[in-house]
């Protein structure tokens, strides 16, 4: 008997194995209605204050970078000019992160409802 004959015979007998019952389906999870916790308005107000403070800080960093960069260029102080340029770029990156963070948090909060 050749190896090919043994393989074909074993493949032909695969259908002779008894079928098993399918596994039982898991119980379904009941729908939960989300209710805002007490004091939610105060928490929303505090988060709004922090967002406002963060926005003012980013704007301050941007305009401070413009002032430092301009002063460094006017008075030929290369360290101040370079630091001002770094402040401008970092304020732009922080503004993008602030916008993305706010968008993601509101998207997750809307999805939880």
N, C-alpha and C positions, 0 to 999 in steps of 0.2 A: 504494500500500500504506500502510495507516495504522499508527500507532505501536502500537496495541493488537494488530493482527494480527501485527506483528513480535515483540512480547513473547510472545504465545501460541505462535507457531511455535518460538521459542527455548526456551520452557518444555517444549514437546512433545519437543524433541530432546535434552533433558538425559539421558533414560534411555538414549540411544544411546552415551554415553561408556563406555569399557571400565572394568570393575571392577578395582581394584587389590587385590593380595594384602594381607591384614592384616599389620601390623608384627609382627615376632617378639616373643614374650613375653620379658621379662627373666628372667635366671636367678634361681631362688629362693635366699633366704638360709638357710643351714643354722642349725638350732637350736643355741644355745650354752648350756651349763649353767654357771651362775654358781657360782664357788667363792670362799669368803671368803679374803682374802689373809692371809698369816701376820702375826701381831701384831694381829689384829682385836680380840681381847679387851682389849688394852691401850688401843687407840684408843677403844673403847666405854666403858671406864672413865674415860678423860680427858674425853670428851664428857659423861659423867654428872656428873663433878665440876664442869664448867663450868655445866651446867644447874642443879645444886644451888646454886652460888655466885650465879648470876643470880636464882634464886628468892629467896634470902636478901636480896639487894640490893633487889629489888622490895618485899619485905616491910618492910625497913628504911626505904625511901623512903616507903612508905605510913604507917608509924607515926611517922616523923620529920615528915611533913606534918601529921599529926594534932597532934603536940606543938607544932609551929611555929604552926599555925593557932590552937590553943587559947591559947598564950602571947600571940600577937598580939591576940586578942580580950580576954584578961584585962587586959593592960597597955596597951590602946588604941594598939597599934602597927600601923597599917594595912598597912605594907609587909610585916611578918612574917605577918600574917593572910592577905594576898593570896598571898604566896609559899607558905605552907602549903597553901592551897587548890590552887595550881598543882601542888604536889608530890603531893597526893592524886590529882588527875586524871591526872597523868602516870604515876603508879605503876599506876593501873587500866589505862591504855592499854598500858603495858609488859607488864602481866600478860596482857592479851589477845593481844598480839603474841608473847609467849613461848609461850603455849598454842598459837596458830596455827602458829608456827614448828616446834614440836615435832611437832604433828600432821602438818604437810606433809612434814617430813623423814622421819618414820617411814612415811608413806604412799608416798613416793618410794622409800625403801629397800625396802619390802615389794614394790613393783611391779617392782623390778630383779631379784628372785629368779626 
